[in-house]
């Protein structure tokens, strides 16, 4: 059997559109041919059945078995196209598709993996350049949600770094749908350095030999990066896409936007990114006009706080986090004050906000002054309980592990 001829067939005549699909098909084909030789079998129906049965006994999951079945089907189509008569591949049915639970990376885990230094003991210009490329590809996958295949086939002519725009052309996309994505720093600067001296038809991501990055090479480097970061999750290139899609949905709660950005033809493919967003489903259902009148209004204020916190300004060096925290507290305080009197008096949040004070770093000196603490505490009390602050007694709590006495003056005195 001529492997090159089979490869020509699946490249030019099959419905396997992506390079990755053809690569998988060929690898499964080689395993089947090797099995035939080792067992002195010919290509016939009984041999195909025996081969698939042995695979199933190895406890391969349905998705893995289906890759072999797809390869055997392509082999059957190839025989038909070349005029070779056989019924060996007839009646092969796919197994029900198995969707394993998707475990995503946290934002901190993504950042750690991106910047992990996977050089071992050796150093040098080539290894430094390879590390920079791998780190940039990790960042590109994490910040755009692109498929790995789309990324390694992207050419310099499709990126507009001046405007932070990338066009993913249809000819490198799995479902042949082009789309436009937008990027920011530091990815822009990294891509600019990576494309210096390259022509418009050159690939952006290349290995140390200047050739297209191979999936296995990058995956091995990714595994090492995760190991160095102490991450025990199964990390692979497509996990960046799952992580991006989930975090985008959690930040926007707009499943249509996620579909457009990820380039899904069918919204069903996008729905998997709601898998861990039960809290967002709850919040969304609470907004329904039939339900929301029965929901504690503090739920809505909590939702607003959650959206603001989603921007993670505490990790943005351009913002003074203490001022941001104060601004958020002042804003939410006014929202709480806007509630009608009968809706006030939820003391359960008081302890939580008092604990928050223990995390605030003082502006000057080791401790806040008595008056500073008194003002902060008074604002919290006023925002939570309004006029019900009357008659409150002395309160003790810790700031920087030191006990501070806060005197709340009884308004009846």
C-alpha positions in Angstrom: 0.0 0.0 0.0 1.4 3.4 -1.1 1.4 5.8 1.9 2.4 8.8 -0.3 -0.5 8.1 -2.6 -2.9 7.9 0.3 -1.5 11.2 1.7 -2.0 12.8 -1.7 -5.6 11.6 -1.7 -6.5 12.9 1.8 -4.8 16.2 1.0 -6.6 16.9 -2.3 -9.8 14.9 -2.3 -10.9 14.2 1.3 -13.0 16.4 3.6 -10.0 16.7 6.0 -9.5 20.4 5.8 -6.8 21.1 8.4 -3.2 20.0 8.4 -3.8 18.6 12.0 -6.7 16.4 10.9 -4.6 15.0 8.0 -1.7 14.4 10.4 -3.9 12.4 12.8 -5.3 10.4 9.9 -1.9 9.4 8.7 -0.7 8.5 12.1 -3.7 6.2 12.7 -3.2 4.7 9.2 0.4 3.9 10.0 -0.6 2.1 13.2 -3.2 0.1 11.3 -0.7 -0.9 8.6 1.9 -1.9 11.2 -0.7 -4.0 13.0 -1.5 -5.8 9.8 2.1 -6.7 9.2 2.8 -7.8 12.7 -0.2 -10.1 12.7 0.2 -11.3 9.1 -3.3 -10.0 8.2 -4.7 -8.7 4.9 -7.0 -5.8 4.4 -10.5 -7.3 4.8 -13.6 -6.9 7.0 -12.6 -9.4 9.7 -9.2 -7.8 10.1 -10.7 -4.3 10.5 -13.1 -5.6 13.1 -10.4 -7.4 15.0 -8.2 -4.3 15.0 -11.0 -2.1 16.4 -11.9 -4.7 19.0 -8.3 -4.8 20.3 -8.2 -1.1 20.5 -11.5 -1.1 22.5 -10.0 -3.7 24.9 -7.2 -1.3 25.7 -9.8 1.0 27.3 -9.3 3.7 24.8 -12.0 6.4 25.2 -14.6 6.9 22.5 -13.0 10.0 21.1 -9.7 8.1 20.5 -11.4 5.2 18.9 -13.2 7.6 16.6 -9.9 8.9 15.3 -9.1 5.4 14.1 -12.5 4.9 12.6 -12.2 8.1 10.7 -8.9 7.1 9.3 -10.2 3.7 8.2 -13.2 5.4 6.5 -10.8 7.6 4.6 -8.9 4.5 3.6 -12.1 3.1 2.3 -12.9 6.2 0.3 -9.3 6.1 -1.0 -9.8 2.5 -2.2 -13.0 3.5 -4.0 -11.3 6.5 -5.7 -8.5 4.3 -6.9 -10.8 1.6 -8.2 -9.8 -1.0 -5.6 -12.8 -3.2 -4.7 -13.2 -4.2 -1.0 -15.9 -4.3 1.6 -13.4 -4.1 4.5 -14.4 -0.7 5.6 -18.2 -1.0 5.2 -20.5 -0.8 8.2 -18.1 1.0 10.5 -20.0 3.2 13.0 -18.6 6.0 15.2 -18.8 5.7 19.0 -20.9 8.3 20.9 -18.7 11.3 21.4 -17.3 11.7 24.9 -17.0 15.3 26.2 -14.6 15.2 29.2 -15.1 17.9 31.9 -13.1 21.0 30.9 -10.6 22.1 33.6 -9.4 25.6 32.9 -6.4 27.6 34.1 -6.7 30.5 36.5 -5.5 33.9 35.4 -2.4 33.5 37.7 -1.6 30.1 36.3 -1.8 31.5 32.7 0.6 34.3 33.6 3.1 31.9 35.3 3.1 29.5 32.3 3.5 32.3 29.8 6.7 33.6 31.4 8.2 30.2 32.5 11.8 29.8 31.5 12.1 26.4 29.9 15.7 26.6 29.0 17.6 23.9 30.9 21.3 24.3 31.6 22.4 25.5 28.2 22.2 29.2 27.1 22.9 31.0 23.9 21.3 33.2 21.2 19.4 30.4 19.5 18.0 29.0 22.8 17.1 32.5 23.9 15.3 33.2 20.6 13.5 29.9 20.9 12.4 30.7 24.5 11.1 34.1 23.3 9.1 32.5 20.5 7.6 29.9 22.8 6.7 32.4 25.4 5.1 34.7 22.7 3.2 31.8 21.3 1.9 30.9 24.7 0.8 34.5 25.2 -0.8 34.6 21.8 -2.8 31.5 22.4 -3.8 32.7 25.9 -4.7 36.3 24.9 -6.6 35.5 21.6 -8.2 32.1 22.2 -7.0 31.0 18.7 -6.6 27.4 17.8 -3.0 26.1 17.7 -3.2 25.3 14.0 -4.4 28.8 13.1 -1.6 30.3 15.1 1.3 28.4 13.6 0.1 29.0 10.1 -0.5 32.8 10.6 1.6 35.0 8.2 3.0 38.4 8.9 0.7 40.1 6.3 -2.3 39.3 8.4 -1.3 41.3 11.5 -1.7 45.1 11.8 0.4 45.9 14.9 -0.1 49.7 14.6 -3.8 49.2 15.2 -3.5 46.0 17.3 -5.5 44.0 14.8 -5.2 40.5 13.5 -7.1 38.9 10.7 -7.5 35.1 10.8 -7.9 34.1 7.1 -10.4 31.5 6.1 -7.9 29.2 4.5 -6.2 28.4 7.8 -9.4 28.1 9.9 -10.9 24.7 10.7 -14.5 25.8 9.6 -13.3 28.2 6.8 -14.7 31.3 8.6 -12.4 34.3 8.8 -12.5 36.6 11.7 -10.8 39.7 13.1 -9.3 39.9 16.6 -7.7 42.7 18.6 -4.6 42.6 20.8 -2.8 44.9 23.2 0.6 45.2 24.9 2.7 43.4 25.7 1.7 41.0 22.9 2.0 43.7 20.3 5.7 44.4 21.2 6.5 40.8 21.3 5.0 40.1 17.8 6.8 43.2 16.5 10.1 41.8 17.6 9.2 38.3 16.3 8.4 39.6 12.8 11.5 41.9 12.4 13.1 41.2 9.0 10.4 38.8 7.9 8.5 39.1 4.6 4.7 39.4 4.4 4.3 35.7 3.4 6.6 34.4 6.2 5.2 32.5 9.2 5.3 34.4 12.5 5.9 31.4 14.7 8.9 29.3 13.7 11.2 26.9 15.5 15.0 27.1 16.0 15.5 25.9 12.4 13.3 28.6 11.0 10.5 26.2 10.0 6.9 25.9 11.1 6.5 25.1 14.8 5.4 21.5 15.3 2.6 20.6 17.7 4.6 18.0 19.6 7.7 20.3 20.1 5.5 23.1 21.5 3.4 20.7 23.6 6.5 19.2 25.2 7.8 22.7 26.0 4.4 23.6 27.5 4.4 20.5 29.7 7.8 21.5 31.0 6.6 25.1 31.6 3.6 23.8 33.7 5.8 21.5 35.6 8.2 24.3 36.5 5.3 26.4 37.7 4.0 23.5 39.9 0.8 23.2 37.9 -0.5 19.6 38.0 -3.4 20.1 35.6 -3.2 18.5 32.1 -1.8 21.5 30.2 -2.0 21.4 26.3 -2.2 24.1 23.6 -6.0 23.8 23.3 -6.4 24.4 27.0 -5.6 28.1 26.4 -8.6 28.3 24.1 -10.9 26.7 26.6 -9.5 29.0 29.3 -9.9 32.1 27.1 -13.5 31.2 26.1 -14.5 30.6 29.7 -13.0 33.7 31.1 -14.4 35.8 28.3 -17.9 34.5 29.1 -17.4 35.0 32.8 -16.3 38.6 32.2 -19.0 39.6 29.7 -21.8 37.0 30.1 -22.3 37.4 26.3 -22.3 34.0 24.7 -22.8 35.5 21.3 -19.6 37.5 21.6 -17.7 34.4 22.7 -18.9 32.6 19.6 -17.7 35.4 17.3 -14.3 35.8 18.9 -13.6 32.0 18.9 -15.0 31.6 15.4 -17.6 29.0 16.1 -20.0 28.3 13.2 -22.5 26.6 15.6 -23.5 28.2 18.9 -23.6 24.7 20.4 -19.8 24.6 20.3 -19.7 27.8 22.3 -22.1 26.6 25.0 -19.4 24.4 26.6 -17.9 27.6 28.1 -20.9 28.0 30.4 -19.8 24.8 32.1 -18.3 26.4 35.2 -20.3 29.6 35.2 -23.2 28.4 37.4 -22.8 31.6 39.4 -23.4 33.6 36.3 -26.4 31.6 35.4 -27.8 32.3 38.8 -27.2 36.0 38.6 -28.7 36.1 35.1 -31.8 34.2 36.2 -32.3 36.6 39.1 -32.6 39.5 36.7 -35.6 38.0 35.1 -38.7 40.3 35.5 -40.7 37.4 37.0 -38.1 36.7 39.6 -36.1 39.9 40.4 -38.8 41.5 42.6 -38.4 38.6 45.0 -34.6 38.7 45.1 -32.8 40.5 47.9 -31.7 43.8 46.3 -28.3 43.3 47.8 -27.9 40.6 45.2 -27.9 43.3 42.5 -25.4 45.4 44.3 -23.2 42.3 44.7 -23.4 41.7 41.0 -22.3 45.3 40.3 -19.4 44.8 42.6 -18.5 41.5 40.9 -18.4 43.2 37.5 -16.1 46.0 38.8 -13.8 43.4 40.5 -13.6 41.5 37.2 -11.3 44.2 35.8 -8.8 43.2 38.5 -7.5 46.7 38.9 -5.6 45.7 42.0 -3.1 44.0 39.6 -2.9 46.9 37.2 0.2 49.1 38.1 -1.5 52.1 36.4 -4.0 52.4 39.3 -3.5 53.2 42.9 -5.4 50.3 44.4 -6.2 52.0 47.7 -7.9 54.8 45.8 -9.7 52.3 43.6 -10.9 50.3 46.7 -12.1 53.5 48.3 -13.9 54.6 45.2 -15.6 51.2 44.9 -16.6 51.2 48.5 -18.0 54.8 48.2 -20.0 53.8 45.1 -21.5 50.7 46.7 -22.1 52.5 49.9 -24.3 55.0 48.0 -26.1 52.0 46.4 -26.8 50.5 49.8 -28.0 53.9 51.1 -30.4 54.1 48.2 -32.3 51.1 49.5 -35.5 51.8 51.4 -35.2 51.7 55.2 -37.0 48.4 55.5 -34.4 46.8 53.2 -31.5 48.0 55.4 -30.1 46.3 58.4 -28.3 43.3 56.9 -25.6 42.9 59.5 -24.2 39.8 58.1 -22.0 41.8 55.7 -20.6 43.9 58.4 -18.1 41.4 59.7 -16.9 40.7 56.1 -16.2 44.4 55.5 -14.4 44.8 58.9 -12.1 41.9 57.9 -11.4 43.7 54.7 -9.8 46.5 56.8 -7.1 44.0 57.9 -5.9 43.7 54.3 -5.6 47.5 53.7 -2.1 48.8 53.8 -1.6 52.1 55.7 -0.5 55.1 53.8 1.9 56.4 56.4 3.6 54.6 59.2 2.9 51.3 60.8 -0.8 51.8 61.6 -3.6 54.1 60.5 -4.3 56.9 62.9 -7.2 56.5 65.2 -9.2 59.2 63.3 -8.5 57.5 59.9 -9.8 54.2 61.2 -12.8 55.8 62.8 -13.7 57.5 59.5 -13.4 54.3 57.6 -15.4 52.3 60.1 -18.1 55.0 60.3 -18.5 54.9 56.6 -19.0 51.2 56.6 -21.5 51.3 59.4 -23.4 54.1 57.7 -23.5 52.3 54.4 -24.7 49.0 55.9 -27.1 50.0 58.6 -27.9 53.7 58.1 -29.8 55.1 61.0 -29.6 51.8 62.8 -26.0 52.7 63.8 -27.5 54.3 67.0 -26.5 52.7 70.2 -23.5 50.7 68.8 -20.9 49.9 71.4 -17.1 49.8 71.3 -15.7 47.5 68.6 -12.4 45.7 68.5 -10.6 44.3 65.4 -7.1 43.8 64.1 -5.2 45.9 61.6 -1.8 44.5 60.6 -2.0 41.9 63.4 -2.3 44.7 66.1 -5.5 45.3 68.1 -7.0 48.7 67.7 -9.9 50.1 69.7 -12.5 51.9 67.6 -14.9 54.1 69.5 -18.3 54.5 67.8 -20.0 57.4 69.6 -23.5 56.6 70.7 -25.6 59.1 68.8 -28.0 59.2 71.8 -25.3 60.8 74.0 
